[in-house]
Amino acid sequence: MSTITKVLSLSRAVGSLCNNLRALSVGSAGPAISSPLLRNSTPITSNAFHTTSSRQDLMEFFDDKKNWGENEVKVGRAWRADELRIKSNSDLHKLWFILLKERNMLLTMEHECNDKMEVFPSPERLDKVKESMENIETVVRERNKAYHLLETGETGERPGRLVTNPLGLKFYYRSAEHVIPSFMNTKWFKTHQFQYSGRAVRKFLLLYREKLYNEKRRAKNRDRNHVMMLMRRNPNTDVNLLRERYPHVNIDKLIRDDKCRGHYVPKF
C-alpha cells in the first residue's frame, strides 16, 4: 500500500519533530530568584509548551496493523439508548469524539481497501458506530427538550409541520430562517412545492396505497400462519404469550380452527 507507506514515513517525521521539541523544552522547575524582596516567596517555575504524545500521529486514521489483511475483526455491539441515558453529559461528549475518531478510521480503511481492491474486514463496524452516534444524539435531544420544557415550556427544537411533496407523499418539513421573505423567495418556491395535482399523481397514489395495503395484508397472513403452525406442533403453547407476541392475530378464533389441531389424541 503506497498510501500507507507515505503515511508511515510522514508520521515518523512528525514523531521525531515532537521528540526534539520536547527535549528542548524545560520540564523541571527553574532556579529561585535571589532578590531580597522575593527571598521568602515561592520559586517561579517555567512551564514548557504542551505537545501531544508521539503516539497521536497520522496512523490514528488507520486500523491496527494486526487487522490488515484479515477477513473478520471481532468487535462488540453498538451502544444502546438505555445505556447512554445513565451517563453524564461529559461522558457522552467524550464517547461522541471516540466514536467520531473510530468512524474516521473506518472510512479511511474502507477507502484504502477499495482503492487497492482488497476486502474491508467487518464492514458492519460502520453501521454499529453510526447506530451508537444516532443513539447519543437521541439522548442529548431528550435532555435538551426536558431542559427547555422545564425552563421555558417549549421544546426548543425547530418548528415544523406535516406537508406533502409533488408526488402526494407526506413528510415532516422543518422550518428554517431565510434572509429573503417567503413571498419574494422565488428560488425557495421552485424547490419546495407542498401541493400536488394531476391525473398521473392521483393514479400513482392509488397504486402506492394499494401496495402498502398488500404489504400489510401479507405481513398479517404470515403472522397468522406462523401462529397456526406453532399451535399445531405445540398444543400446550401458552396462549397469553402468543397474544402478547402477535397482537394482530385473533388467537381465540384460531383455537377453534381445524387447521390448528395437530395429529394427536386429545385428552379427556
C-alpha positions in Angstrom: 0.0 0.0 0.0 1.8 3.1 -1.3 -0.5 5.5 0.7 0.2 3.7 4.0 3.9 3.8 3.3 3.8 7.5 2.8 1.8 8.0 5.9 4.2 5.9 7.9 7.2 8.0 6.8 5.3 11.2 7.5 4.3 10.0 10.9 7.9 9.1 11.8 9.0 12.6 10.8 6.2 14.2 12.9 7.2 12.0 15.8 10.9 12.9 15.6 10.0 16.6 15.5 7.8 16.3 18.6 10.6 14.5 20.4 13.1 17.2 19.5 10.7 19.9 20.7 10.1 18.0 23.9 13.9 17.7 24.5 14.3 21.5 24.0 11.5 22.4 26.4 12.2 22.9 30.1 10.4 20.3 32.1 11.7 21.0 35.6 11.4 24.0 37.8 13.9 26.8 37.2 16.1 28.3 39.9 14.6 30.6 42.5 15.2 34.4 42.1 17.8 35.7 44.5 16.3 39.1 45.1 16.0 40.0 48.8 12.4 41.2 48.2 11.4 37.8 46.9 13.6 35.6 49.1 10.8 34.1 51.1 8.4 33.7 48.2 7.7 30.6 46.2 10.2 29.9 43.4 8.9 30.9 39.9 8.8 28.0 37.5 8.9 27.9 33.8 6.4 25.5 32.2 7.1 24.0 28.8 4.6 24.4 26.0 2.4 21.3 25.6 2.9 18.8 22.7 0.8 15.8 22.0 2.2 12.3 22.6 4.2 10.7 19.8 1.5 8.0 19.5 -1.1 10.5 18.3 0.2 10.7 14.7 -1.4 10.2 11.3 -1.5 6.4 11.9 -4.5 7.0 14.1 -6.5 7.3 10.8 -5.7 3.6 10.1 -6.6 0.4 11.9 -4.3 -1.7 14.0 -1.6 -3.4 11.9 -2.7 -6.9 13.1 -6.1 -6.3 11.4 -4.6 -5.6 8.0 -5.4 -8.3 5.5 -7.9 -10.0 7.9 -11.4 -11.0 6.7 -13.1 -10.5 10.1 -12.4 -8.4 13.1 -14.1 -9.3 16.4 -15.9 -6.3 17.8 -18.7 -5.6 20.2 -22.2 -4.3 19.7 -23.5 -0.8 19.4 -24.3 1.4 22.4 -28.0 1.2 23.3 -30.0 4.3 24.2 -30.9 2.8 27.7 -27.2 2.5 28.5 -26.5 6.1 27.3 -29.2 7.6 29.4 -27.4 6.8 32.7 -24.2 8.6 31.6 -23.4 12.2 32.3 -23.1 14.9 29.7 -19.3 14.9 29.9 -19.2 11.1 29.3 -21.4 11.4 26.3 -19.2 14.2 25.0 -16.1 12.0 25.3 -17.8 9.0 23.8 -19.0 11.0 20.9 -15.5 12.0 19.9 -14.3 8.4 20.4 -16.9 7.2 18.0 -16.1 10.1 15.6 -12.5 9.1 15.6 -13.4 5.4 15.1 -15.7 6.4 12.2 -12.9 8.4 10.5 -10.6 5.5 10.9 -13.1 3.0 9.4 -13.9 5.3 6.5 -10.1 5.7 5.7 -9.6 2.0 5.8 -12.6 1.4 3.6 -11.4 3.9 1.0 -7.9 2.4 1.1 -9.2 -1.1 0.7 -11.5 -0.1 -2.2 -8.5 1.7 -3.8 -6.3 -1.4 -3.6 -9.2 -3.8 -4.5 -8.9 -5.6 -1.2 -11.5 -6.9 1.3 -12.5 -4.4 4.0 -12.7 -6.5 7.2 -16.0 -6.4 9.1 -17.8 -3.6 7.3 -20.6 -3.8 9.9 -18.4 -1.8 12.2 -19.5 1.3 10.4 -23.2 0.5 11.0 -22.5 -0.1 14.7 -20.7 3.2 15.0 -23.5 5.0 13.2 -26.1 3.5 15.4 -24.2 4.5 18.5 -23.9 8.1 17.4 -27.6 8.2 16.5 -28.4 7.0 20.0 -26.2 9.6 21.5 -28.0 12.3 19.5 -31.3 10.9 20.6 -30.3 11.0 24.3 -28.9 14.5 24.0 -32.1 15.7 22.3 -34.2 14.2 25.0 -32.2 16.1 27.7 -32.4 19.3 25.7 -36.2 19.0 25.3 -36.6 18.3 29.0 -34.5 21.3 30.0 -36.3 23.7 27.7 -39.7 22.4 28.7 -38.8 23.0 32.4 -37.3 26.4 31.8 -39.5 27.9 29.0 -42.4 25.5 28.5 -41.3 24.8 24.9 -39.3 22.0 23.4 -36.6 24.3 22.0 -36.4 22.4 18.7 -37.0 23.9 15.2 -40.7 24.2 14.4 -42.2 22.1 11.6 -45.3 20.8 10.0 -46.6 17.9 8.0 -46.7 18.7 4.3 -47.0 16.9 1.0 -44.5 16.7 -1.8 -45.3 17.0 -5.6 -45.9 13.2 -5.6 -48.6 13.5 -2.9 -46.4 11.8 -0.2 -46.5 13.3 3.3 -43.3 14.2 5.2 -42.3 16.4 8.1 -40.8 19.7 7.0 -38.7 21.6 9.5 -38.8 25.4 9.1 -35.6 27.5 8.7 -34.7 31.2 8.8 -34.2 32.9 5.5 -32.9 36.4 4.7 -35.5 36.9 1.9 -39.2 36.9 2.8 -41.2 33.8 1.7 -43.3 35.7 -0.8 -40.2 37.1 -2.5 -38.0 34.0 -2.4 -38.7 32.5 -5.9 -35.8 30.1 -5.6 -37.3 28.5 -2.5 -40.7 28.2 -4.1 -39.2 26.3 -7.1 -37.7 23.6 -4.8 -40.5 23.5 -2.1 -43.8 22.6 -3.7 -46.1 21.5 -0.9 -49.0 20.5 -3.2 -49.8 18.1 -5.9 -52.2 17.8 -8.8 -52.8 15.9 -12.0 -54.2 12.6 -13.1 -50.8 10.9 -13.1 -50.2 11.8 -9.5 -53.6 10.5 -8.4 -53.1 7.3 -10.2 -49.7 6.9 -8.6 -51.2 7.5 -5.1 -53.8 4.9 -5.8 -51.2 2.3 -6.8 -48.9 3.2 -3.9 -51.7 2.9 -1.3 -52.7 -0.5 -2.8 -49.0 -1.6 -2.5 -48.9 -0.6 1.2 -52.2 -2.4 1.9 -50.9 -5.6 0.2 -47.7 -5.5 2.2 -49.6 -5.1 5.5 -52.1 -7.9 4.5 -49.2 -10.2 3.6 -47.5 -9.5 6.9 -50.7 -10.3 8.9 -51.1 -13.5 6.9 -47.5 -14.6 7.7 -48.1 -14.0 11.4 -51.4 -15.9 11.3 -49.8 -18.9 9.5 -46.9 -18.9 11.9 -49.2 -18.9 14.9 -51.2 -21.8 13.4 -48.0 -23.8 12.8 -46.9 -23.2 16.4 -50.3 -24.3 17.8 -50.4 -27.3 15.6 -46.9 -28.5 16.6 -47.1 -27.5 20.2 -50.7 -28.0 21.5 -49.7 -26.8 25.0 -48.4 -23.5 23.9 -49.0 -20.5 26.2 -51.9 -18.6 24.7 -51.3 -15.5 26.6 -47.7 -15.4 25.3 -49.0 -15.7 21.8 -51.4 -12.8 22.3 -48.6 -10.7 23.6 -46.2 -11.6 20.8 -48.8 -11.4 18.0 -51.3 -8.8 18.9 -52.8 -8.5 15.4 -53.7 -12.2 15.3 -57.1 -13.4 16.6 -55.9 -16.2 18.8 -59.4 -17.1 20.1 -60.6 -17.6 16.6 -57.6 -19.8 15.7 -58.1 -22.1 18.6 -61.5 -23.2 17.1 -59.9 -23.6 13.7 -59.4 -27.2 12.5 -56.1 -26.3 10.9 -54.6 -25.6 14.3 -55.3 -29.1 15.6 -52.3 -31.4 15.4 -52.2 -35.2 14.8 -52.6 -36.3 18.4 -55.3 -37.9 20.5 -57.0 -35.3 22.7 -57.0 -35.9 26.4 -60.4 -36.0 28.1 
